[in-house]
Amino acid sequence: MQKSRRANHTRLLAARVSGFATALIMAASFAAPAAFAASPTQLSGGGFHTCALMTGGTVRCWGWNMFGQLGDGSNTARSVPVAVRGLEGATQVSGGAMHSCALVAGGKVQCWGYNEFGELGNGSSTSTNVPVATTGITSATAVASGGYHSCALMPSGEVKCWGYNEDGELGDGTSTWSNTPVATSSLTGATQLSGGVYHSCALLTSGDVKCWGKNDRGQVGDSTTTNRLLPTAVSTISGASQIAAGDYHSCAVVAGGAIKCWGQNDRGQLGDRSTTGSSSPVSVYGITGATQVAGGSLHTCALVAAGAVKCWGYNAHGQLGNGSNAQSTSPVAVQGITGAVQITSGEYHSCALFPNGTVKCWGNDGEGELGDGTTKWANVPVQTLGMPSVLDIPVLGAAPLAFTKLRRAAISFNGLKGSTFACSVDGAEFKSCTSPLRLSGLVDGVHSLAVRQTKGGETSPSAELGWTVDNSAPAAPAFTGKPAALTNQNSAAFDLSAESGAALTCKLDAKPAVSCSTAPTFGSLTDGRHTLTIQQTDRAGNRGPAASYAWAIDTLPPKPPVITKSPARLTNQQVAAFTVTNPDRVTLTCSVDGGNFGACPSASGLSGILEGSHTLSARATDPAGNSADATWAWSVDLTAPALTGSSTDSKVKTRTQTTYQLSASSDSVRIEWSDAASAPSQTAKNVAANTSVFATNVVFKTTATIKWLRLQDKAGNWSQWFVG
């Protein structure tokens, strides 16, 4: 299906899945305060976003949202928590690099956000800003989101994964991506999962750990740096109780609450007081009594005794939470944190959950991932807003499409039983409203709705919805790339310019119009005239005017040139004159001795020709690019023949004549002789020519008195006169 295609975005991201089995246990150990309708029970840090599972089974997320990873129906970053749209009955949430997943009722999984590699598992590669169901997952007990892949833990202890797989992240023995779940091979008895950016790990009932996927930094932990397509045992790990995968490192809580880590360590993220990577587990310095570990991109955090938190590694964004930005290769205490019950780490931030539902986060906040209403980094913990001091945000149901032609809308919403609702349309004052809210007379443009609920004197934050009404037809698409108006190619490739998000149709000749991309191609086209008609329908459903392009295909070559005048096939002339006729009166070019085609020789022909074989190729090329060639080959021989046998040795005299037998150096010769007293001129006109055919050995008889003779080869070269 593919070769290497690393996700290459503004930021290189990694998903953080931090201690899900532990998170689920801790969620059961405390209850939300009775005075409030919703409180967080589990946290999960994604790349540059964070999500919280709320009492009642809803989920709130905050931070970066370019690909819809917050699930609120928008792609707008949020610096305060917003409700994941339409998600109910959730029991666990997991943040990936640019996507998120939740375990819901019946052990099903729903995911949202970035989906280029199929990490949502719904059989497509289309990103979405609202949850979609992962195909074929039921009865799962946990979900873990990695960088660009996701996995689900099944009741049998088996695992199913989906998404990016070039390094073996899915553990199915292949490197083929899958946009639907596939079974991880040879893995049973798993109790917890954790996803790194390009690798995955599982904790087994035995306390052993297995990992698979990319292993260039030793993050699989098998004492090698060889990528693993199948689950592979981590060296020397036993008695583990919880695991966490960072970007390119992994960690496990082991006996006595110690922590061991392996993999990349250039920022001290293994916590062993060094920056030396290790492909086998090393002990984190000074950690005992830990109950949970969370892996970030280049840092790691641990929940230790009394609910304190310690972190180590990279700290440029303040993700260690100790009031500084200095890197640390050994654990340092996060300021002001005691009594925490769960931790999670994102790319460059971390968060802690407290029994009363309070959430505190620290580190990078450029996209609002700390949830404190700002985008200001914090190297000490700050409180995430809305956790849990307000009612839960209303859940939006039926709503208009993001782009629509309809000037009316019916929007449904629900909340707690006994709540009252207030709505604000297009930023106007909040007014009492009921579900469904019906709107009419909407003008073209952007519209918004904010809904909040009130109960017992508490008012929730707003659930927000935005959409665009558009009744203006788009312009005709433009042909930005197209075949030549006349071509000899039986295929055609186009580049089309269309409105963002518009759907294109293409109609070739008399065929029905079909959906097409902005780079359609057509093959096996016949000779003749063709027309492509394109039309676009914008996101609101408005159809624009058509645009057409016509071109002709001609694959019939022209008549070849005719070479009517040419040198002899074998000659001793260093000039050559040609006459080439062009029957179809198309473009005529010539090539001499295999050179580039250019203008044909003029009437004066070629001169200065060297001895050897030569060719003249004449080419007729029609306007479509079809061509036909004619070729003339000849040889130039400038070497005179030589006599190799003595004429006197070969004489046989009779009474009336003498027989001569001559051997020559040339393949074929003939002779001339003379009875002149002295050697004739090479240009003498009065010599008598023998008319015998060319031969290497020449035999002739004569009654004449021969005093001189010479040889001529087929090229016309004469030898010097020899004494006869």
C-alpha positions in Angstrom: 0.0 0.0 0.0 2.7 2.4 0.8 6.3 3.2 1.4 7.8 5.4 4.1 5.6 8.5 4.7 6.3 10.0 8.1 3.7 12.5 9.3 5.4 15.8 8.6 3.5 18.7 10.1 4.3 22.1 11.7 5.2 20.1 14.8 6.6 16.6 15.1 4.1 15.2 17.5 3.7 12.1 19.6 0.8 10.7 21.4 1.0 10.2 25.1 -1.0 7.4 26.8 -0.3 7.6 30.4 -1.1 4.6 32.7 -4.6 3.7 31.6 -5.0 0.6 33.9 -3.9 2.7 36.9 -6.1 5.6 35.7 -9.2 3.3 35.7 -8.4 2.0 39.2 -7.9 5.5 40.6 -11.1 6.7 39.0 -13.0 4.2 41.1 -11.4 5.3 44.3 -13.1 8.6 44.7 -16.5 10.2 43.8 -17.3 13.5 42.4 -18.5 16.2 44.9 -22.2 16.0 45.3 -22.7 19.7 44.8 -21.6 19.5 41.1 -23.1 17.7 38.1 -19.9 16.7 36.4 -16.3 16.1 37.6 -13.3 14.6 35.9 -12.4 11.0 36.7 -9.5 10.3 34.3 -7.1 12.4 32.3 -5.2 11.7 29.1 -2.6 14.0 27.5 -2.3 14.0 23.7 0.3 15.8 21.6 -0.6 19.4 22.3 -4.1 18.7 23.8 -5.6 17.2 26.9 -8.8 15.3 27.5 -10.8 14.4 30.7 -13.4 11.7 31.2 -16.3 13.2 33.2 -18.8 11.7 35.6 -21.9 10.9 33.5 -19.8 9.5 30.7 -19.1 12.7 28.8 -15.6 13.9 27.7 -14.1 17.3 27.7 -10.9 18.3 25.8 -8.8 21.4 25.4 -5.7 22.6 23.5 -4.6 22.3 19.9 -7.5 21.4 17.5 -6.2 21.8 13.9 -7.4 18.4 13.0 -10.5 18.2 15.2 -8.7 16.3 18.0 -10.9 18.1 20.6 -14.0 16.6 19.0 -16.2 19.7 19.5 -17.2 20.0 15.9 -14.7 22.7 15.2 -11.0 23.0 14.3 -10.4 25.9 16.7 -7.9 25.7 19.5 -9.5 25.9 23.0 -7.7 27.2 26.1 -10.6 26.0 28.3 -12.3 22.5 28.3 -15.0 22.0 25.7 -17.4 19.0 25.4 -16.7 16.3 22.9 -19.8 16.6 20.6 -22.4 13.8 20.9 -20.2 11.5 23.0 -22.0 9.8 25.9 -21.5 6.7 28.0 -17.7 7.0 27.9 -15.6 5.0 30.4 -12.1 5.9 29.3 -10.4 8.5 27.1 -7.0 8.4 25.4 -5.2 11.2 23.6 -3.0 10.6 20.6 -0.7 12.9 18.7 -3.4 14.6 16.7 -6.4 12.3 17.5 -8.3 11.1 20.5 -10.3 7.9 21.3 -12.8 6.9 23.9 -14.0 3.6 25.2 -17.8 3.8 25.4 -20.8 1.6 26.4 -20.6 -2.0 25.2 -16.9 -1.9 24.9 -17.1 0.0 21.7 -14.5 2.6 20.7 -15.1 6.1 19.1 -12.3 8.3 17.8 -11.9 11.8 16.3 -9.3 14.0 14.9 -6.5 13.3 12.4 -6.9 10.2 10.2 -4.4 10.2 7.4 -3.1 6.9 8.4 -6.4 5.3 9.5 -5.8 6.0 13.2 -9.5 6.4 13.8 -10.2 2.9 12.6 -13.4 3.6 10.7 -12.2 2.3 7.3 -11.3 5.7 5.9 -8.5 8.2 5.9 -10.7 11.3 6.4 -10.1 13.4 9.5 -13.2 14.4 11.5 -13.9 16.9 14.3 -16.7 14.8 15.8 -16.5 11.2 17.1 -16.8 8.3 14.6 -17.1 4.6 15.5 -14.1 2.3 15.1 -15.1 -0.6 13.0 -15.6 -4.0 14.6 -14.6 -3.2 18.2 -17.0 -4.5 20.9 -16.4 -5.6 24.5 -13.0 -3.8 24.7 -11.8 -3.0 28.2 -9.3 -0.3 27.4 -8.1 1.9 24.5 -4.7 3.4 23.9 -3.8 6.1 21.3 -0.3 6.2 20.0 1.3 8.8 17.7 -0.5 7.8 14.5 -2.1 4.5 15.6 -4.5 3.2 18.3 -5.0 -0.1 20.1 -7.8 -1.7 22.1 -7.5 -4.3 24.8 -10.0 -7.2 24.5 -11.5 -9.2 27.4 -9.3 -12.2 26.5 -6.1 -10.2 27.0 -5.6 -10.0 23.3 -5.0 -6.7 21.5 -6.3 -5.1 18.3 -4.6 -2.1 16.7 -5.2 0.1 13.7 -3.5 3.0 11.9 0.2 3.7 10.9 2.3 0.6 10.8 5.5 1.2 8.8 7.6 0.3 11.8 5.4 -2.5 13.1 3.3 -0.4 15.5 0.3 -2.7 15.0 2.2 -5.8 15.9 0.6 -8.0 13.3 3.9 -9.1 11.7 3.6 -6.7 8.8 4.5 -3.0 8.0 1.2 -2.4 6.2 -1.1 0.4 7.5 -4.7 -0.5 8.3 -7.7 1.8 8.7 -9.6 -1.0 10.5 -8.5 -3.0 13.5 -6.1 -6.0 13.0 -5.1 -8.5 15.6 -1.7 -8.1 17.3 0.0 -11.4 16.7 1.2 -13.8 19.5 0.0 -11.6 22.3 -2.3 -12.9 25.1 -2.7 -12.0 28.8 -2.4 -8.3 28.3 -3.9 -6.1 31.1 -2.8 -2.6 30.1 -1.7 -0.9 26.9 0.4 2.2 26.2 1.2 3.8 22.8 4.4 5.7 21.9 4.9 7.8 18.8 5.9 4.8 16.6 5.8 1.9 19.1 3.4 0.2 21.5 3.7 -1.7 24.8 1.6 -4.1 26.8 1.7 -5.1 30.5 0.9 -8.8 30.9 -0.8 -10.6 33.8 2.6 -12.2 34.7 4.1 -8.7 35.3 6.2 -9.0 32.2 6.1 -6.3 29.5 6.2 -6.7 25.7 6.7 -3.9 23.2 6.8 -3.7 19.4 7.3 -1.3 16.6 10.1 1.2 16.0 13.2 0.5 18.0 15.9 2.8 16.6 16.4 4.3 20.1 16.0 1.0 22.0 12.4 1.9 23.0 11.2 -1.7 22.6 13.7 -2.6 25.4 15.0 -6.0 24.1 18.6 -4.9 24.2 18.7 -4.2 20.4 17.8 -1.4 18.1 16.1 -3.6 15.6 12.5 -2.7 14.7 10.0 -5.4 15.9 6.9 -6.3 13.9 5.7 -8.6 16.6 5.4 -8.2 20.4 8.9 -8.7 22.0 9.7 -9.2 25.6 11.4 -6.3 27.4 14.7 -7.5 28.9 15.0 -7.9 32.7 11.5 -6.6 33.5 9.3 -8.6 35.9 6.7 -7.8 38.5 5.6 -4.7 36.7 2.3 -3.1 37.8 2.0 -0.2 35.3 3.6 1.0 32.0 3.9 4.2 30.0 5.3 4.8 26.5 6.9 8.2 25.7 7.9 9.4 22.3 11.0 7.2 21.9 11.3 5.8 25.4 9.2 3.5 27.7 8.9 3.0 31.5 7.4 0.6 34.0 6.5 0.7 37.7 8.1 -2.4 39.2 8.3 -4.1 42.7 8.6 -1.7 45.6 7.3 1.2 43.5 10.6 1.6 41.7 10.6 2.7 38.1 12.7 1.4 35.2 12.9 3.1 31.8 14.6 2.4 28.5 15.1 4.0 25.1 16.1 7.5 24.1 17.8 9.6 26.9 19.3 12.6 25.2 17.4 14.9 27.6 17.6 12.7 30.7 14.2 11.2 30.3 15.3 7.8 31.6 16.1 9.5 34.9 19.3 7.6 35.6 21.4 10.7 36.1 22.9 10.4 32.5 22.0 11.3 29.0 23.1 7.9 27.6 20.4 6.0 25.8 19.7 2.3 26.7 18.1 -0.5 24.8 17.5 -2.3 28.1 15.8 -1.1 31.3 17.7 1.1 33.7 16.6 2.2 37.2 15.3 5.7 37.7 17.4 7.3 40.4 15.8 7.8 43.8 12.2 6.7 43.0 10.4 4.4 45.5 6.8 4.0 46.3 5.6 5.1 42.9 2.1 4.0 41.8 2.1 5.5 38.3 4.4 6.7 35.6 3.6 8.9 32.6 5.7 9.4 29.5 5.9 12.7 27.6 7.9 13.5 24.5 11.3 14.1 26.2 10.3 14.0 29.9 8.7 11.5 32.3 6.7 12.0 35.5 5.8 9.7 38.4 3.0 9.7 41.0 4.7 8.8 44.3 3.8 8.6 48.0 1.2 11.0 49.4 0.1 11.9 45.9 3.2 13.9 45.2 4.6 14.1 41.7 8.2 14.0 40.5 9.4 14.6 36.9 12.7 14.4 35.0 14.1 15.1 31.6 13.6 18.0 29.2 12.3 21.2 30.8 12.5 24.1 28.3 8.7 24.4 28.5 8.5 24.0 32.2 7.1 20.5 31.9 8.9 19.3 35.1 6.8 21.8 37.1 9.6 22.7 39.6 9.6 26.4 38.9 12.6 26.3 36.6 13.3 25.5 32.9 16.5 23.6 33.6 16.8 20.1 32.3 17.2 17.4 34.9 18.5 13.8 34.5 17.1 12.8 37.9 13.6 13.3 39.4 12.6 16.7 40.8 9.5 17.5 42.8 6.6 19.3 41.1 5.8 22.3 43.2 2.7 22.3 45.3 1.4 18.9 44.3 0.1 16.6 47.1 -2.8 14.3 47.2 -3.0 13.7 43.4 -4.7 10.5 42.3 -3.7 10.4 38.6 -1.1 12.0 36.3 -0.7 12.2 32.6 1.9 13.7 30.2 1.5 15.3 26.8 4.2 16.3 24.4 5.6 19.1 26.5 3.1 19.4 29.4 1.8 17.3 32.3 -1.4 17.3 34.4 -2.5 15.9 37.7 -6.1 15.0 38.9 -7.2 15.4 42.5 -10.0 13.7 44.5 -12.2 16.8 44.5 -12.1 16.9 40.7 -9.6 19.7 40.5 -7.1 19.4 37.6 -3.7 21.2 37.6 -1.4 21.3 34.6 2.1 22.7 33.9 4.5 23.1 30.9 3.8 24.2 27.4 0.5 26.1 26.8 1.0 27.5 23.3 -2.2 25.8 22.1 -4.1 26.1 25.4 -3.3 22.6 26.6 -3.1 23.6 30.3 -6.8 24.7 30.1 -6.3 27.8 32.2 -7.8 30.2 29.7 -4.4 31.4 28.5 -1.7 30.3 26.1 1.1 31.2 28.5 3.6 28.5 29.5 3.8 27.7 33.2 6.7 26.0 35.0 4.6 25.5 38.1 1.1 23.9 38.2 -1.9 26.1 37.2 -5.5 25.1 37.6 -7.6 24.0 34.6 -10.8 26.0 34.5 -14.2 24.3 34.8 -12.9 21.4 36.7 -15.3 20.8 38.5 -16.8 24.1 39.7 -19.6 24.3 37.1 -22.3 22.2 35.7 -21.4 19.9 32.7 -21.6 21.6 29.3 -24.9 20.7 27.4 -24.5 18.0 24.8 -25.4 19.2 21.3 -27.3 16.7 19.1 -28.9 17.4 15.7 -27.4 20.5 14.1 -27.0 22.1 10.7 -24.2 21.0 8.4 -21.0 23.1 8.7 -21.8 24.6 5.3 -25.4 24.7 4.1 -27.8 26.5 1.7 -30.7 26.3 4.2 -31.8 29.5 5.7 -33.4 27.7 8.6 -32.0 25.3 11.3 -33.3 23.0 14.0 -30.7 22.4 16.7 -31.2 19.9 19.6 -29.4 19.8 22.9 -29.8 18.1 26.3 -28.4 18.3 29.8 -29.3 17.3 33.3 -32.9 16.6 34.2 -34.5 19.7 35.6 -32.0 22.1 34.0 -33.1 25.2 32.2 -31.3 26.4 29.1 -30.3 29.7 27.6 -29.2 30.3 24.0 -27.2 33.0 22.3 -27.5 33.2 18.5 -24.8 34.9 16.6 -23.3 36.5 19.7 -26.6 38.1 20.8 -27.8 38.2 24.5 -28.5 34.8 26.1 -32.3 34.1 26.2 -34.3 31.2 27.6 -34.6 28.4 25.0 -35.8 24.8 24.7 -34.7 21.9 22.5 -35.0 21.8 19.6 -34.2 25.4 18.9 -35.7 26.4 15.5 -34.1 29.3 13.5 -35.3 30.8 10.3 -34.5 33.7 7.9 -30.8 33.1 8.2 -28.8 35.3 5.8 -25.6 34.1 4.0 -22.6 34.2 6.3 -21.2 32.6 9.4 -23.6 31.8 12.3 -23.1 30.6 15.8 -25.0 29.2 18.7 -24.0 29.0 22.3 -26.1 26.9 24.8 -25.7 26.8 28.5 -27.7 25.1 31.3 -28.6 26.2 34.8 -29.6 24.1 37.8 -29.5 24.8 41.5 -27.9 28.2 41.0 -25.0 26.8 39.0 -24.6 27.7 35.3 -22.5 25.7 33.0 -20.0 26.9 30.4 -21.4 27.1 26.9 -21.6 24.4 24.3 -20.7 26.1 21.0 -21.7 25.5 17.4 -20.8 27.3 14.3 -22.0 26.9 10.7 -22.0 28.9 7.4 -25.1 29.6 5.2 -24.0 30.0 1.6 -26.3 30.4 -1.4 -23.7 31.8 -3.8 -22.6 29.6 -6.6 -18.9 29.0 -6.9 -17.0 30.1 -10.0 -16.1 27.7 -12.7 -13.1 25.5 -11.9 -9.9 26.4 -13.8 -7.6 24.1 -15.8 -4.1 24.8 -14.4 -2.6 21.8 -16.1 -3.8 20.1 -19.2 -2.5 18.2 -22.3 -1.5 20.0 -25.5 -4.3 21.0 -27.8 -2.9 18.4 -30.3 -1.0 15.4 -28.9 -0.1 11.9 -29.8 -0.6 10.6 -26.2 -3.5 8.2 -25.5 -3.7 9.4 -21.9 -4.4 12.8 -20.4 -3.5 14.3 -17.0 -5.1 17.5 -15.7 -4.6 19.8 -12.7 -7.7 21.7 -11.6 -8.2 24.6 -9.4 -11.4 24.5 -7.3 -12.8 26.2 -4.2 -11.6 24.8 -0.9 -13.7 21.8 0.1 -15.7 21.8 -3.1 -16.8 18.5 -4.8 -15.7 18.2 -8.4 -17.4 16.3 -11.2 -15.7 15.4 -14.6 -17.5 14.5 -17.8 -15.3 13.1 -20.6 -16.9 13.4 -24.0 -20.4 11.8 -24.0 -19.8 9.7 -20.9 -21.8 10.4 -17.7 -20.3 12.9 -15.2 -18.4 11.3 -12.3 -16.8 12.5 -9.1 -13.2 13.4 -9.6 -10.2 14.9 -7.8 -8.3 18.1 -8.6 -5.8 15.9 -10.5 -7.8 13.5 -12.7 -6.2 11.3 -15.3 -7.7 9.4 -18.2 -6.2 6.5 -20.2 -6.8 4.3 -23.3 -8.1 7.3 -25.2 -8.8 6.9 -28.9 -7.6 9.1 -31.8 -9.8 12.1 -32.4 -11.2 15.0 -30.6 -12.0 14.9 -26.9 -13.6 17.3 -24.4 -13.4 17.3 -20.6 -16.2 19.3 -18.8 -15.7 20.0 -15.1 -18.0 21.5 -12.6 -17.8 22.1 -8.8 -20.3 22.0 -6.0 -19.3 24.0 -2.9 -19.6 22.7 0.7 -23.0 24.3 1.0 -24.3 22.4 -2.1 -24.2 25.3 -4.6 -23.3 24.2 -8.1 -21.2 26.5 -10.2 -20.9 26.9 -14.0 -19.0 24.3 -16.0 -15.6 24.8 -17.7 -14.5 22.7 -20.7 -11.3 21.9 -22.4 -11.0 20.3 -25.8 -8.0 18.6 -27.3 -7.2 16.2 -30.2 -5.3 12.9 -30.2 -3.5 11.8 -33.3 -1.3 8.7 -33.1 -1.0 8.1 -36.9 2.6 8.9 -38.0 3.2 10.9 -41.2 4.7 9.4 -44.4 8.4 8.9 -43.9 10.9 11.2 -45.7 12.4 10.0 -49.0 16.1 10.3 -49.6 16.3 10.8 -53.4 20.0 11.8 -53.6 22.8 10.3 -51.6 26.4 9.2 -51.7 27.3 5.6 -52.8 27.1 3.0 -50.1 30.9 2.8 -50.3 32.9 5.8 -51.4 36.3 7.5 -51.0 34.7 10.9 -51.1 34.8 13.1 -48.0 31.8 15.1 -49.1 28.2 13.8 -49.3 25.3 15.5 -51.0 21.7 14.6 -50.1 18.3 15.5 -51.3 15.4 14.7 -48.9 11.8 15.1 -49.9 8.9 15.5 -47.4 5.7 13.9 -48.8 3.4 15.2 -46.0 5.1 18.6 -45.8 5.5 18.4 -42.0 8.5 19.3 -39.9 11.7 17.8 -41.3 14.9 17.3 -39.3 18.0 15.2 -39.8 20.6 13.5 -37.6 24.1 12.6 -38.7 25.8 9.6 -37.1 23.3 9.4 -34.2 23.6 13.1 -33.2 20.8 15.4 -32.2 18.1 16.0 -34.8 18.4 19.5 -36.4 18.3 21.1 -39.8 18.9 18.8 -42.7 22.1 19.3 -44.8 21.9 22.1 -47.3 22.3 21.5 -51.1 26.1 21.7 -50.7 25.9 18.6 -48.4 28.4 17.4 -45.8 32.1 17.9 -46.0 35.2 16.8 -44.1 33.8 13.4 -43.5 36.2 11.0 -41.8 36.9 7.5 -42.9 34.5 5.0 -41.5 30.7 4.2 -41.4 28.2 7.0 -41.4 24.4 7.4 -41.3 22.0 10.2 -42.2 18.6 9.9 -40.5 15.8 12.1 -41.8 12.7 12.5 -39.6 9.3 13.8 -40.5 7.3 15.0 -37.4 3.7 16.0 -37.5 2.1 18.7 -35.2 0.9 15.9 -32.8 4.5 14.7 -32.3 4.3 11.5 -34.4 7.3 10.9 -36.5 8.6 8.6 -39.2 12.3 8.1 -40.2 14.3 7.3 -43.3 18.0 6.4 -43.0 20.9 6.2 -45.4 24.0 4.4 -44.4 27.3 4.6 -46.2 31.0 4.1 -45.6 34.0 6.2 -46.5 37.2 4.4 -47.3 40.3 6.5 -47.9 42.9 3.6 -47.7 44.4 2.5 -51.0 44.8 -1.2 -51.6 48.2 -2.8 -51.5 49.8 -5.7 -53.5 50.7 -8.5 -51.2 51.7 -11.1 -53.8 54.7 -10.6 -56.3 53.5 -10.3 -59.8 56.6 -12.0 -61.1 56.1 -15.0 -58.8 52.7 -15.6 -60.3 53.4 -15.4 -64.0 52.6 -18.5 -66.1 53.9 -18.0 -69.7 52.6 -19.8 -72.7 53.4 -19.2 -76.3 50.7 -16.6 -76.8 49.9 -15.1 -73.5 51.0 -14.6 -69.9 48.7 -15.4 -66.9 48.9 -13.1 -63.9 47.7 -14.0 -60.4 47.7 -11.2 -57.8 46.8 -11.1 -54.1 45.7 -7.7 -52.6 45.3 -6.3 -49.1 41.8 -5.0 -49.9 38.8 -7.3 -49.8 38.1 -6.7 -53.4 40.2 -5.1 -56.1 40.5 -4.7 -59.8 43.6 -3.8 -61.9 44.8 -1.5 -64.6 48.0 -2.0 -66.5 50.2 0.0 -68.8 53.1 -0.8 -71.3 54.5 2.7 -70.9 58.3 2.8 -70.6 58.0 4.7 -67.3 55.5 4.8 -64.5 52.3 6.6 -65.7 50.8 9.5 -63.8 48.2 8.6 -61.1 45.8 10.6 -63.2 46.9 9.3 -66.6 44.1 9.0 -69.1 45.7 6.6 -71.5 45.9 3.5 -69.3 44.0 0.4 -70.3 41.6 -0.8 -67.7 40.9 -4.4 -66.9 37.2 -4.9 -66.5 37.3 -8.0 -64.4 35.0 -8.1 -61.3 36.3 -7.1 -57.9 38.0 -9.9 -56.1 40.7 -10.4 -53.5 42.7 -12.7 -55.8 42.7 -11.4 -59.3 43.7 -13.7 -62.2 44.0 -12.3 -65.7 45.7 -13.3 -69.0 47.0 -10.9 -71.6 49.1 -11.0 -74.8 50.2 -7.4 -74.1 53.5 -6.6 -72.7 52.8 -5.3 -69.2 55.3 -3.1 -67.6 53.2 -1.4 -64.9 50.0 -2.3 -63.0 48.0 -0.9 -60.2 45.0 -1.8 -58.1 41.6 -0.1 -57.4 39.3 -1.0 -54.5 35.5 -0.7 -54.5 35.7 2.7 -52.9 37.6 4.0 -55.9 41.0 4.3 -54.2 44.0 3.5 -56.5 47.3 2.0 -55.4 50.6 3.2 -56.6 51.9 1.7 -59.9 53.8 -1.6 -59.4 56.5 -2.9 -61.8 54.9 -5.6 -63.9 
